[in-house]
Amino acid sequence: MKIIIPMAGMGKRMRPHTLTVPKPLIKIAGKPIVYRLVESISQVCDDAIEEIAFIVGDFGKDVENELLDIAKKVGSRGKIYYQEEALGTAHAILCAADSLEGEVVVAFADTLFKASFNLDKSKDSIIWVHQVENPQNFGVVKINAENIITGFYEKPQDFVSDLAIIGIYYFKDGQNLKNELQWLIDNNVCKGGEYQITDALENMKNKKLLFSTGKVDEWLDCGNKDATVYTNQRILELNKKEKLIDDSFCNTNAVIISPCYIGKNVTVKSSVIGPHVSICDNTIIENSVITNSIIQSNSKLSNVNIDNSMIGSYVEYKLKYNEVSIGDYTILG
């Protein structure tokens, strides 16, 4: 089994945080989004992951090495591919053409999920979906009584289905997908200058390949600050296996309201933290009240009262606002 992860986008909706860190490497409850994504896929597939192919932009060697290290942590081999121009989802996946063979899972790196189904590898393809209240805002699929997909629809204004595609796909034979993606490029089948995976899926369906759905129990988005803070909240609530508070945590007259994640060498003095707060390594917090927020590593916060906030790494923050989104290497106060 291989996992293909397109993640070359600039993450504009997550700025200022993505000015210094690619969105999939932003930490949720102490782990990068893409790390949690890979772990969740592994649990559903119930199979060893041979290779993880990351499709990136010009992120630099430090980011590439971090991605390769994530692959190693889950017992896999990492491989880096590049998308130099934003030409759509189909083009992004095809950048990893050399890895598109055998069983593959394609997963876009701005979504997390909770699922209780096991992958049925007898199917030609399985598409992860979630039931939504506003299907006109999503790509959706229509299925028959046998759970076989009969049609793909992009943001339908008239109701056809409420099963939204969450951006994760299984293919029994990656070569079939590669052939269809290449056909789109060769024949310039694009919309607004972008080549879309849904066009390839439609072609594959028309060639009698059978697509079915895997319905996830919960779909968690990491597309913007508010969505990411909420995802952090749900990960903390759902997490039953990971140790959330490191033994090195230094607590001086602080109250910690569970669930919270607290990383290595964190110091909290005379503060109330939680619920739903993640604090990454080497951060110091004093005389503060913090709820429902994500704070990255090596930051120092004093006399703040915040909720629904994201604070980056190497931040010094001493001003009082109710809600903030502060990128890396910022000093306020």
C-alpha positions in Angstrom: 0.0 0.0 0.0 1.2 3.5 -0.9 -0.2 6.9 0.3 0.0 9.9 -2.1 -0.3 13.2 -0.3 -0.6 16.4 -2.4 0.3 19.3 -0.2 2.0 21.9 -2.4 -0.7 24.6 -1.8 0.3 27.9 -0.1 -2.4 27.7 2.6 -3.5 31.3 2.1 -6.6 30.9 4.4 -4.3 29.9 7.2 -2.0 32.9 7.1 -0.1 34.2 9.0 0.7 30.7 10.2 1.5 29.3 6.8 4.0 32.1 6.0 6.6 30.1 7.8 5.2 26.6 8.1 3.3 24.5 5.4 -0.3 24.0 6.6 0.0 20.2 6.8 2.9 20.6 9.3 0.9 22.8 11.7 0.6 20.8 14.9 -2.8 19.6 16.3 -2.5 18.3 19.9 1.2 18.1 19.4 1.4 16.3 16.1 1.5 17.8 12.6 -1.8 17.5 10.7 -0.3 15.3 8.0 1.1 12.9 10.7 -2.3 12.5 12.2 -3.8 12.0 8.7 -1.3 9.2 7.9 -2.0 7.5 11.2 -5.8 7.5 10.6 -5.5 6.1 7.1 -3.2 3.3 8.4 -5.9 2.3 10.9 -8.6 2.1 8.2 -6.4 0.2 5.8 -5.2 -2.2 8.4 -2.2 -2.9 6.3 1.5 -1.9 6.2 2.2 1.4 4.4 5.1 0.7 2.0 5.6 4.3 0.8 4.3 7.8 1.5 4.8 10.2 -1.4 4.6 13.9 -0.4 3.9 16.3 -3.3 5.3 19.7 -2.2 6.2 23.1 -3.4 9.4 25.0 -2.7 9.3 24.3 1.0 13.0 23.8 1.6 15.1 20.8 2.8 14.1 21.2 6.5 10.4 20.7 5.7 11.3 17.8 3.3 13.3 16.1 6.0 10.5 16.5 8.5 8.1 14.8 6.1 10.6 12.0 5.5 10.9 11.6 9.3 7.1 11.4 9.6 7.0 8.5 7.1 9.8 6.8 9.1 7.8 7.1 12.3 4.9 5.1 10.9 7.3 2.4 9.5 7.2 3.6 5.9 9.5 5.0 3.3 9.1 8.6 2.4 9.5 10.1 -1.1 9.3 13.7 -2.2 7.8 15.0 -5.4 7.4 18.6 -6.6 4.5 20.5 -8.1 6.0 23.7 -9.4 2.7 25.2 -10.7 -0.8 25.1 -9.2 -2.7 23.4 -12.0 -5.4 21.5 -10.0 -5.8 18.3 -8.1 -5.3 15.9 -11.0 -2.1 17.6 -12.0 -0.8 17.5 -8.4 -1.4 13.8 -8.1 0.2 13.1 -11.4 3.4 14.8 -10.1 3.9 11.5 -8.2 3.4 9.4 -11.3 6.3 7.0 -10.4 4.4 6.0 -7.2 1.0 5.5 -8.9 1.1 1.7 -9.1 -0.5 -1.1 -7.1 -2.7 -0.2 -4.2 -2.7 3.5 -3.4 -4.6 5.9 -1.2 -4.7 9.5 -2.3 -5.2 11.9 0.6 -5.3 15.7 0.5 -3.5 17.0 3.6 -6.0 19.6 5.0 -8.5 17.2 6.4 -8.7 14.7 9.3 -11.4 12.2 10.0 -12.7 9.6 12.4 -13.9 6.3 10.9 -15.0 2.9 12.0 -15.0 1.1 8.7 -12.3 -1.2 7.4 -11.1 -0.9 3.8 -12.7 -3.5 1.4 -9.8 -4.2 -1.0 -12.0 -6.2 -3.3 -13.4 -2.9 -4.7 -11.8 -1.1 -7.6 -11.9 2.1 -5.7 -13.4 3.5 -2.4 -14.0 7.1 -1.8 -14.2 8.5 1.7 -17.4 10.5 2.1 -19.3 12.3 4.9 -23.0 13.2 5.1 -23.4 17.0 5.1 -26.2 19.5 5.5 -25.0 21.9 2.7 -24.1 19.6 -0.3 -24.2 22.6 -2.7 -20.8 23.6 -1.2 -19.0 20.3 -1.9 -18.2 17.7 -4.5 -20.7 14.9 -3.8 -21.4 11.4 -5.0 -24.7 9.6 -5.8 -24.9 5.9 -5.0 -27.3 3.0 -5.7 -28.7 0.4 -3.4 -25.5 -1.6 -3.5 -23.4 1.4 -2.4 -21.9 1.7 -5.9 -21.3 5.3 -7.0 -23.4 6.2 -10.0 -22.4 9.8 -10.4 -20.0 12.6 -9.4 -21.3 16.1 -9.0 -19.3 19.3 -8.2 -21.2 21.7 -5.9 -24.7 20.8 -7.3 -27.2 23.6 -6.8 -30.1 21.2 -7.2 -30.1 18.3 -4.6 -28.7 15.0 -5.9 -26.9 13.7 -2.8 -25.7 14.8 0.6 -22.6 12.5 0.6 -19.6 14.9 0.3 -16.2 13.7 -0.9 -13.7 14.5 1.9 -10.6 14.3 -0.3 -9.4 10.7 0.4 -9.5 8.0 -2.2 -8.4 4.3 -2.4 -7.5 2.7 -5.8 -6.9 -1.0 -6.1 -4.6 -0.3 -9.1 -2.9 3.1 -9.2 -2.0 2.6 -12.8 -5.7 3.1 -13.8 -5.7 6.4 -12.1 -2.4 7.4 -13.6 -3.6 6.7 -17.1 -6.7 8.8 -16.7 -4.8 11.7 -15.1 -2.4 11.7 -18.0 -5.3 11.6 -20.5 -6.7 14.8 -18.9 -3.3 16.5 -19.4 -2.8 15.2 -22.9 -6.2 16.3 -24.0 -6.3 19.6 -22.1 -9.4 18.7 -20.2 -9.5 21.4 -17.6 -11.7 24.1 -16.0 -10.3 27.5 -15.3 -6.8 26.3 -16.1 -7.0 23.5 -13.5 -7.1 19.7 -14.1 -9.5 18.0 -11.6 -9.5 14.5 -10.2 -13.3 14.3 -10.5 -13.0 14.3 -14.3 -10.6 11.3 -14.0 -13.0 9.5 -11.7 -15.9 10.0 -14.1 -13.9 8.5 -16.9 -12.9 5.5 -14.8 -16.6 5.0 -13.8 -17.6 5.1 -17.5 -15.1 2.4 -18.2 -17.0 0.1 -15.8 -14.7 0.4 -12.8 -16.8 0.1 -9.7 -16.5 2.9 -7.1 -18.0 2.5 -3.6 -18.0 4.7 -0.5 -16.5 4.6 2.9 -18.6 6.7 5.2 -16.5 8.4 7.9 -18.1 9.1 11.3 -16.6 12.6 11.6 -14.9 14.9 9.1 -12.5 17.5 10.6 -11.3 20.4 8.4 -8.1 22.4 8.8 -8.7 25.0 6.2 -8.7 28.1 8.3 -8.0 29.3 11.8 -11.5 28.6 13.3 -11.8 25.2 11.7 -8.3 24.2 12.9 -9.0 25.3 16.5 -12.2 23.2 16.4 -10.3 20.2 15.0 -7.8 20.5 17.9 -10.8 20.5 20.3 -12.2 17.3 18.7 -8.9 15.5 18.6 -8.3 16.2 22.3 -11.8 14.9 23.1 -11.5 11.8 20.9 -8.0 10.9 21.9 -8.0 7.9 24.2 -4.6 6.4 23.5 -2.0 9.1 23.5 -0.4 10.6 26.6 -1.4 14.2 26.5 0.7 15.8 29.2 4.5 15.3 29.2 6.3 14.3 32.4 8.6 17.3 32.0 5.6 19.8 32.5 6.4 22.4 35.2 3.2 23.5 36.9 3.4 26.3 39.4 0.0 27.3 40.9 -1.7 26.6 37.6 -5.1 24.9 37.0 -5.3 22.6 34.0 -8.8 21.8 32.8 -8.9 18.6 30.7 -8.6 17.8 27.9 -5.4 19.6 27.1 -2.1 18.7 25.4 1.1 19.9 27.0 4.4 19.2 25.3 7.9 18.8 26.6 9.5 21.4 28.9 6.4 23.6 29.1 6.1 25.9 32.1 2.8 27.3 33.3 2.6 29.7 36.3 -0.4 31.1 38.1 -2.7 30.5 35.1 -5.9 28.6 34.1 -5.5 26.5 31.0 -8.2 24.6 29.2 -10.3 23.0 28.3 -9.2 22.2 24.7 -5.8 23.9 24.7 -2.7 22.5 23.0 0.7 23.9 24.1 3.8 22.7 22.3 7.4 22.2 23.5 9.4 24.8 25.4 6.6 27.3 25.8 6.2 29.5 29.0 2.8 30.9 30.1 2.3 33.2 33.1 -0.7 34.9 34.8 -3.0 33.9 31.9 -6.4 32.4 31.2 -6.4 30.4 28.0 -9.3 28.2 26.5 -9.9 26.4 23.2 -6.6 27.5 21.6 -3.4 26.2 19.9 0.0 27.5 21.0 3.1 26.3 19.2 6.6 25.8 20.5 9.2 28.2 22.1 6.7 31.0 22.8 6.1 33.1 25.9 2.7 34.4 27.0 2.2 36.7 29.9 -1.0 38.3 31.3 -3.2 37.2 28.4 -6.9 36.1 28.4 -7.7 34.3 25.1 -10.1 31.9 23.5 -10.5 30.4 20.0 -7.0 31.4 19.1 -3.8 30.2 17.4 -0.4 31.4 18.4 2.7 30.3 16.4 6.3 29.5 17.5 8.8 31.9 19.0 6.0 34.4 19.9 6.2 36.9 22.8 2.7 38.1 23.6 1.7 40.3 26.5 -1.4 42.2 25.3 -5.0 41.4 26.3 -7.3 40.5 23.4 -10.1 37.9 23.6 -9.2 36.2 20.3 -6.0 36.2 18.3 -4.2 34.6 15.4 -0.5 35.3 15.7 2.2 33.9 13.3 5.7 32.8 14.1 8.5 35.1 15.4 6.1 37.9 16.5 6.5 40.2 19.5 3.4 41.9 20.9 3.3 43.9 24.1 
